[in-house]
Amino acid sequence: MSSISSLFLISLISSIFYIDIQNPSSLFLVKIALNLGKVNIAKMLNRNNNFISEILEEIGEILGILIINSKEEVYNKKQELENPSSLENYHNSFPTFLLKFFDRLIITLEKRKHKIINKKRKQRGFEEKIFNITNIQKKSIFLISIILTIVFPSINT
């Protein structure tokens, strides 16, 4: 991690716990901050509501490290990933942090699209569409399976 974002995360976690951290394990601190849900995303945005590119790079790096470190979990579920009995079973076989990340990402994007579509349908006098969570799961599964195939090519996801 770059020193700027490391210092940012250290100060963020220090302020959360009111402690002075000198030599932390940065990945550990990032995990704590994200798991606590106390990261104020609004403070990480610049005036144009765009993430500062350094922070995005750090998030990508952290996500990559977490994926690589999930090797044992993925290999423990190899049989379920290669021969799932259902879509739900396959979905639940992926590492939890990846599911949460991609599900939330796709839900956020799809909700915005859904809102716009229903607004137009309402203007035209048509019935509103119901938000379909199954399609979100399918998109999430697709993206995660591509990533796991890149990282762990011996697993046929």
Contact map, one row per residue, 1 for C-alpha under 8 A:
1110110000000000000000000100000000000000000000000000000001001000000000000000000000000000000000000000000000000000000000000000000000000000000000000000000000000
1111110000000000000000000000000000000000000000000000000001000000000000000000000000000000000000000000000000000000000000000000000000000000000000000000000000000
1111111000000000000000000000000000000000000000000000000000000000000000000000000000000000000000000000000000000000000000000000000000000000000000000000000000000
0111111100000000000000000000000000000000000000000000000000000000000000000000000000000000000000000000000000000000000000000000000000000000000000000000000000000
1111111110000000000000000000000000000000000000000000011001000000000000000000000000000000000000000000000000000000000000000000000000000000000000000000000000000
1111111111000000000000000100000000000000000000000000000000000000000000000000000000000000000000000000000000000000000000000000000000000000000000000000000000000
0011111111100000000000000000000000000000000000000000000000000000000000000000000000000000000000000000000000000000000000000000000000000000000000000000000000000
0001111111110000000000000000000000000000000000000000000000000000000000000000000000000000000000000000000000000000000000000000000000000000000000000000000000000
0000111111111000000000000100110000000000000000000000000000000000000000000000000000000000000000000000000000000000000000000000000000000000000000000000000000000
0000011111111100000010010100100000000000000000000000000000000000000000000000000000000000000000000000000000000000000000000000000000000000000000000000000000000
0000001111111110000000000000000000000000000000000000000000000000000000000000000000000000000000000000000000000000000000000000000000000000000000000000000000000
0000000111111111000000000000000010000010000000000000000000000000000000000000000000000000000000000000000000000000000000000000000000000000000000000000000000000
0000000011111111110000000000100010000000000000000000000000000000000000000000000000000000000000000000000000000000000000000000000000000000000000000000000000000
0000000001111111111110000000000000000000000000000000000000000000000000000000000000000000000000000000000000000000000000000000000000000000000000000000000000000
0000000000111111111000000000000000000000000000000000000000000000000000000000000000000000000000000000000000000000000000000000000000000000000000000000000000000
0000000000011111110000000000000000000100000000000000000000000000000000000000000000000000000000000000000000000000000000000000000000000000000000000000000000000
0000000000001111111000000000000000000000000000000000000000000000000000000000000000000000000000000000000000000000000000000000000000000000000000000000000000000
0000000000001111111100000000000000000000000000000000000000000000000000000000000000000000000000000000000000000000000000000000000000000000000000000000000000000
0000000000000110111110000000000000000000000000000000000000000000000000000000000000000000000000000000000000000000000000000000000000000000000000000000000000000
0000000000000100011111000000000000000000000000000000000000000000000000000000000000000000000000000000000000000000000000000000000000000000000000000000000000000
0000000001000100001111110000000000000000000000000000000000000000000000000000000000000000000000000000000000000000000000000000000000000000000000000000000000000
0000000000000000000111110000000000000000000000000000000000000000000000000000000000000000000000000000000000000000000000000000000000000000000000000000000000000
0000000000000000000011111000000000000000000000000000000000000000000000000000000000000000000000000000000000000000000000000000000000000000000000000000000000000
0000000001000000000011111101100000000000000000000000000000000000000000000000000000000000000000000000000000000000000000000000000000000000000000000000000000000
0000000000000000000000111111100000000000000000000000000000000000000000000000000000000000000000000000000000000000000000000000000000000000000000000000000000000
1000010011000000000000011111110000000000000000000000000000000000000000000000000000000000000000000000000000000000000000000000000000000000000000000000000000000
0000000000000000000000001111111000000000000000000000000000000100000000000000000000000000000000000000000000000000000000000000000000000000000000000000000000000
0000000000000000000000011111111100000000000000000000000000000000000000000000000000000000000000000000000000000000000000000000000000000000000000000000000000000
0000000011001000000000011111111110000000000000000000000000000000000000000000000000000000000000000000000000000000000000000000000000000000000000000000000000000
0000000010000000000000000111111111000000000000000000000000000000000000000000000000000000000000000000000000000000000000000000000000000000000000000000000000000
0000000000000000000000000011111111100000000000000000000000000000000000000000000000000000000000000000000000000000000000000000000000000000000000000000000000000
0000000000000000000000000001111111110000000000000000000000000000000000000000000000000000000000000000000000000000000000000000000000000000000000000000000000000
0000000000011000000000000000111111111110000000000000000000000000000000000000000000000000000000000000000000000000000000000000000000000000000000000000000000000
0000000000000000000000000000011111111110000000000000000000000000000000000000000000000000000000000000000000000000000000000000000000000000000000000000000000000
0000000000000000000000000000001111111100000000000000000000000000000000000000000000000000000000000000000000000000000000000000000000000000000000000000000000000
0000000000000000000000000000000111111110000000000000000000000000000000000000000000000000000000000000000000000000000000000000000000000000000000000000000000000
0000000000000000000000000000000011111110000000000000000000000000000000000000000000000000000000000000000000000000000000000000000000000000000000000000000000000
0000000000000001000000000000000011111111000000000000000000000000000000000000000000000000000000000000000000000000000000000000000000000000000000000000000000000
0000000000010000000000000000000011011111100000000000000000000000000000000000000000000000000000000000000000000000000000000000000000000000000000000000000000000
0000000000000000000000000000000000000111111100000000000000000000000000000000000000000000000000000000000000000000000000000000000000000000000000000000000000000
0000000000000000000000000000000000000011111110000000000000000000000000000000000000000000000000000000000000000000000000000000000000000000000000000000000000000
0000000000000000000000000000000000000001111110000000000000000000000000000000000000000000000000000000000000000000000000000000000000000000000000000000000000000
0000000000000000000000000000000000000001111111000000000000000000000000000000000000000000000000000000000000000000000000000000000000000000000000000000000000000
0000000000000000000000000000000000000001111111000011001000000000000000000000000000000000000000000000000000000000000000000000000000000000000000000000000000000
0000000000000000000000000000000000000000111111111111000000000000000000000000000000000000000000000000000000000000000000000000000000000000000000000000000000000
0000000000000000000000000000000000000000001111111111000000000000000000000000000000000000000000000000000000000000000000000000000000000000000000000000000000000
0000000000000000000000000000000000000000000011111100000000000000000000000000000000000000000000000000000000000000000000000000000000000000000000000000000000000
0000000000000000000000000000000000000000000011111100000000000000000000000000000000000000000000000000000000000000000000000000000000000000000000000000000000000
0000000000000000000000000000000000000000000011111110000000000000000000000000000000000000000000000000000000000000000000000000000000000000000000000000000000000
0000000000000000000000000000000000000000000011111111000000000000000000000000000000000000000000000000000000000000000000000000000000000000000000000000000000000
0000000000000000000000000000000000000000000111001111101100000000000000000000000000000000000000000000000000000000000000000000000000000000000000000000000000000
0000000000000000000000000000000000000000000111000111111100000000000000000000000000000000000000000000000000000000000000000000000000000000000000000000000000000
0000000000000000000000000000000000000000000000000011111110000000000000000000000000000000000000000000000000000000000000000000000000000000000000000000000000000
0000100000000000000000000000000000000000000000000001111111000000000000000000000000000000000000000000000000000000000000000000000000000000000000000000000000000
0000100000000000000000000000000000000000000100000011111111100000000000000000000000000000000000000000000000000000000000000000000000000000000000000000000000000
0000000000000000000000000000000000000000000000000011111111110000000000000000000000000000000000000000000000000000000000000000000000000000000000000000000000000
0000000000000000000000000000000000000000000000000000111111111000000000000000000000000000000000000000000000000000000000000000000000000000000000000000000000000
1100100000000000000000000000000000000000000000000000011111111100000000000000000000000000000000000000000000000000000000000000000000000000000000000000000000000
0000000000000000000000000000000000000000000000000000001111111110000000000000000000000000000000000000000000000000000000000000000000000000000000000000000000000
0000000000000000000000000000000000000000000000000000000111111111000000000000000000000000000000000000000000000000000000000000000000000000000000000000000000000
1000000000000000000000000000000000000000000000000000000011111111100000000000000000000000000000000000000000000000000000000000000000000000000000000000000000000
0000000000000000000000000010000000000000000000000000000001111111110000000000000000000000000000000000000000000000000000000000000000000000000000000000000000000
0000000000000000000000000000000000000000000000000000000000111111111000000000000000000000000000000000000000000000000000000000000000000000000000000000000000000
0000000000000000000000000000000000000000000000000000000000011111111100000000000000000000000000000000000000000000000000000000000000000000000000000000000000000
0000000000000000000000000000000000000000000000000000000000001111111110000000000000000000000000000000000000000000000000000000000000000000000000000000000000000
0000000000000000000000000000000000000000000000000000000000000111111111000000000000000000000000000000000000000000000000000000000000000000000000000000000000000
0000000000000000000000000000000000000000000000000000000000000011111111100000000000000000000000000100000000000000000000000000000000000000000000000000001000000
0000000000000000000000000000000000000000000000000000000000000001111111100000000000000000000000000000000000000000000000000000000000000000000000000000001000000
0000000000000000000000000000000000000000000000000000000000000000111111110000000000000000000000000000000000000000000000000000000000000000000000000000000000000
0000000000000000000000000000000000000000000000000000000000000000011111111100000000000000000000100000000000000000000000000000000000000000000000000000000000000
0000000000000000000000000000000000000000000000000000000000000000001111111110000000000000000000000000000000000000000000000000000000000000000000000000000100000
0000000000000000000000000000000000000000000000000000000000000000000011111111000000000000000000000000000000000000000000000000000000000000000000000000000000000
0000000000000000000000000000000000000000000000000000000000000000000001111111100000000000000000100000000000000000000000000000000000000000000000000000000000000
0000000000000000000000000000000000000000000000000000000000000000000001111111110000000000000011100000000000000000000000000000000000000000000000000000000000000
0000000000000000000000000000000000000000000000000000000000000000000000111111110000000000000000000000000000000000000000000000000000000000000000000000000000100
0000000000000000000000000000000000000000000000000000000000000000000000011111111000000000000000000000000000000000000000000000000000000000000000000000000000000
0000000000000000000000000000000000000000000000000000000000000000000000001111111110000000000011000000000000000000000000000000000000000000000000000000000000000
0000000000000000000000000000000000000000000000000000000000000000000000000111111111000000000000000000000000000000000000000000000000000000000000000000000000100
0000000000000000000000000000000000000000000000000000000000000000000000000001111111110000000000000000000000000000000000000000000000000000000000000000000000000
0000000000000000000000000000000000000000000000000000000000000000000000000000111111111000110010000000000000000000000000000000000000000000000000000000000000000
0000000000000000000000000000000000000000000000000000000000000000000000000000111111110000010011000000000000000000000000000000000000000000000000000000000000111
0000000000000000000000000000000000000000000000000000000000000000000000000000011111110000000000000000000000000000000000000000000000000000000000000000000000111
0000000000000000000000000000000000000000000000000000000000000000000000000000001111111000000000000000000000000000000000000000000000000000000000000000000000000
0000000000000000000000000000000000000000000000000000000000000000000000000000001111111110110000000000000000000000000000000000000000000000000000000000000000000
0000000000000000000000000000000000000000000000000000000000000000000000000000000100111110110000000000000000000000000000000000000000000000000000000000000000000
0000000000000000000000000000000000000000000000000000000000000000000000000000000000011111110000000000000000000000000000000000000000000000000000000000000000000
0000000000000000000000000000000000000000000000000000000000000000000000000000000000011111111000000000000000000000000000000000000000000000000000000000000000000
0000000000000000000000000000000000000000000000000000000000000000000000000000000000000111111100000000000000000000000000000000000000000000000000000000000000000
0000000000000000000000000000000000000000000000000000000000000000000000000000000100011111111110000000000000000000000000000000000000000000000000000000000000000
0000000000000000000000000000000000000000000000000000000000000000000000000000000110011111111111000000000000000000000000000000000000000000000000000000000000000
0000000000000000000000000000000000000000000000000000000000000000000000000000000000000011111111000010000000000000000000000000000000000000100010000000000000000
0000000000000000000000000000000000000000000000000000000000000000000000000000000000000001111111110000000000000000000000000000000000000000000000000000000000000
0000000000000000000000000000000000000000000000000000000000000000000000000100100110000000111111100000000000000000000000000000000000000000000000000000000000000
0000000000000000000000000000000000000000000000000000000000000000000000000100100010000000011111110110000000000000000000000000000000000000000000010000000000000
0000000000000000000000000000000000000000000000000000000000000000000001001100000000000000000111111110000000000000000000000000000000000000000000000000000000000
0000000000000000000000000000000000000000000000000000000000000000000000000000000000000000000101111111000000000000000000000000000000000000000000000000000000000
0000000000000000000000000000000000000000000000000000000000000000000000000000000000000000000000111111100000000000000000000000000000000000000000000000000000000
0000000000000000000000000000000000000000000000000000000000000000001000000000000000000000000001111111110000000000000000000000000000000000000000010000000000000
0000000000000000000000000000000000000000000000000000000000000000000000000000000000000000001001111111111000000000000000000000000000000000000100010000000000000
0000000000000000000000000000000000000000000000000000000000000000000000000000000000000000000000011111111100000000000000000000000000000000000000000000000000000
0000000000000000000000000000000000000000000000000000000000000000000000000000000000000000000000001111111110000000000000000000000000000000000000000000000000000
0000000000000000000000000000000000000000000000000000000000000000000000000000000000000000000000000111111111000000000000000000000000000000000100110000000000000
0000000000000000000000000000000000000000000000000000000000000000000000000000000000000000000000000011111111100000000000000000000000000001100100000000000000000
0000000000000000000000000000000000000000000000000000000000000000000000000000000000000000000000000001111111110000000000000000000000000000000000000000000000000
0000000000000000000000000000000000000000000000000000000000000000000000000000000000000000000000000000111111111000000000000000000000000000000000000000000000000
0000000000000000000000000000000000000000000000000000000000000000000000000000000000000000000000000000011111111100000000000000000000000001001100000000000000000
0000000000000000000000000000000000000000000000000000000000000000000000000000000000000000000000000000001111111110000000000000000000000001000000000000000000000
0000000000000000000000000000000000000000000000000000000000000000000000000000000000000000000000000000000111111111000000000000000000000000000000000000000000000
0000000000000000000000000000000000000000000000000000000000000000000000000000000000000000000000000000000011111111100000000000000000000000000000000000000000000
0000000000000000000000000000000000000000000000000000000000000000000000000000000000000000000000000000000001111111110000000000000000000001000000000000000000000
0000000000000000000000000000000000000000000000000000000000000000000000000000000000000000000000000000000000111111111000000000000000100000000000000000000000000
0000000000000000000000000000000000000000000000000000000000000000000000000000000000000000000000000000000000011111111100000000000000000000000000000000000000000
0000000000000000000000000000000000000000000000000000000000000000000000000000000000000000000000000000000000001111111110000000000000000000000000000000000000000
0000000000000000000000000000000000000000000000000000000000000000000000000000000000000000000000000000000000000111111111000000000010100000000000000000000000000
0000000000000000000000000000000000000000000000000000000000000000000000000000000000000000000000000000000000000011111111100000000000000000000000000000000000000
0000000000000000000000000000000000000000000000000000000000000000000000000000000000000000000000000000000000000001111111110000000000000000000000000000000000000
0000000000000000000000000000000000000000000000000000000000000000000000000000000000000000000000000000000000000000111111111000000000000000000000000000000000000
0000000000000000000000000000000000000000000000000000000000000000000000000000000000000000000000000000000000000000011111111100000110000000000000000000000000000
0000000000000000000000000000000000000000000000000000000000000000000000000000000000000000000000000000000000000000001111111110000000000000000000000000000000000
0000000000000000000000000000000000000000000000000000000000000000000000000000000000000000000000000000000000000000000111111111000000000000000000000000000000000
0000000000000000000000000000000000000000000000000000000000000000000000000000000000000000000000000000000000000000000011111111111100000000000000000000000000000
0000000000000000000000000000000000000000000000000000000000000000000000000000000000000000000000000000000000000000000001111111111100000000000000000000000000000
0000000000000000000000000000000000000000000000000000000000000000000000000000000000000000000000000000000000000000000000111111110000000000000000000000000000000
0000000000000000000000000000000000000000000000000000000000000000000000000000000000000000000000000000000000000000000000011111110000000000000000000000000000000
0000000000000000000000000000000000000000000000000000000000000000000000000000000000000000000000000000000000000000000000001111111000000000000000000000000000000
0000000000000000000000000000000000000000000000000000000000000000000000000000000000000000000000000000000000000000000000001111111100000000000000000000000000000
0000000000000000000000000000000000000000000000000000000000000000000000000000000000000000000000000000000000000000000000001100111110000000000000000000000000000
0000000000000000000000000000000000000000000000000000000000000000000000000000000000000000000000000000000000000000000001001100011111000000000000000000000000000
0000000000000000000000000000000000000000000000000000000000000000000000000000000000000000000000000000000000000000010001000000001111100000000000000000000000000
0000000000000000000000000000000000000000000000000000000000000000000000000000000000000000000000000000000000000000000000000000000111110000000000000000000000000
0000000000000000000000000000000000000000000000000000000000000000000000000000000000000000000000000000000000000010010000000000000011111000000000000000000000000
0000000000000000000000000000000000000000000000000000000000000000000000000000000000000000000000000000000000000000000000000000000001111111000000000000000000000
0000000000000000000000000000000000000000000000000000000000000000000000000000000000000000000000000000000000000000000000000000000000111111100000000000000000000
0000000000000000000000000000000000000000000000000000000000000000000000000000000000000000000000000000000000000000000000000000000000011111110000000000000000000
0000000000000000000000000000000000000000000000000000000000000000000000000000000000000000000000000000000000000000000000000000000000011111111000000000000000000
0000000000000000000000000000000000000000000000000000000000000000000000000000000000000000000000000000001001100100000000000000000000011111111100000000000000000
0000000000000000000000000000000000000000000000000000000000000000000000000000000000000000001000000000001000000000000000000000000000001111111110000000000000000
0000000000000000000000000000000000000000000000000000000000000000000000000000000000000000000000000000000000000000000000000000000000000111111111000000000000000
0000000000000000000000000000000000000000000000000000000000000000000000000000000000000000000000000000000001000000000000000000000000000011111111100000000000000
0000000000000000000000000000000000000000000000000000000000000000000000000000000000000000000000000010011001000000000000000000000000000001111111110000000000000
0000000000000000000000000000000000000000000000000000000000000000000000000000000000000000001000000000000000000000000000000000000000000000111111111000000000000
0000000000000000000000000000000000000000000000000000000000000000000000000000000000000000000000000000000000000000000000000000000000000000011111111100000000000
0000000000000000000000000000000000000000000000000000000000000000000000000000000000000000000000000000010000000000000000000000000000000000001111111110000000000
0000000000000000000000000000000000000000000000000000000000000000000000000000000000000000000001000110010000000000000000000000000000000000000111111111000000000
0000000000000000000000000000000000000000000000000000000000000000000000000000000000000000000000000000000000000000000000000000000000000000000011111111100000001
0000000000000000000000000000000000000000000000000000000000000000000000000000000000000000000000000000000000000000000000000000000000000000000001111111110000001
0000000000000000000000000000000000000000000000000000000000000000000000000000000000000000000000000000000000000000000000000000000000000000000000111111111000000
0000000000000000000000000000000000000000000000000000000000000000000000000000000000000000000000000000000000000000000000000000000000000000000000011111111110101
0000000000000000000000000000000000000000000000000000000000000000000000000000000000000000000000000000000000000000000000000000000000000000000000001111111111111
0000000000000000000000000000000000000000000000000000000000000000000000000000000000000000000000000000000000000000000000000000000000000000000000000111111110000
0000000000000000000000000000000000000000000000000000000000000000001100000000000000000000000000000000000000000000000000000000000000000000000000000011111110000
0000000000000000000000000000000000000000000000000000000000000000000000100000000000000000000000000000000000000000000000000000000000000000000000000001111111100
0000000000000000000000000000000000000000000000000000000000000000000000000000000000000000000000000000000000000000000000000000000000000000000000000001111111110
0000000000000000000000000000000000000000000000000000000000000000000000000000000000000000000000000000000000000000000000000000000000000000000000000000100111110
0000000000000000000000000000000000000000000000000000000000000000000000000010010011000000000000000000000000000000000000000000000000000000000000000001100111111
0000000000000000000000000000000000000000000000000000000000000000000000000000000011000000000000000000000000000000000000000000000000000000000000000000100011111
0000000000000000000000000000000000000000000000000000000000000000000000000000000011000000000000000000000000000000000000000000000000000000000000001101100000111
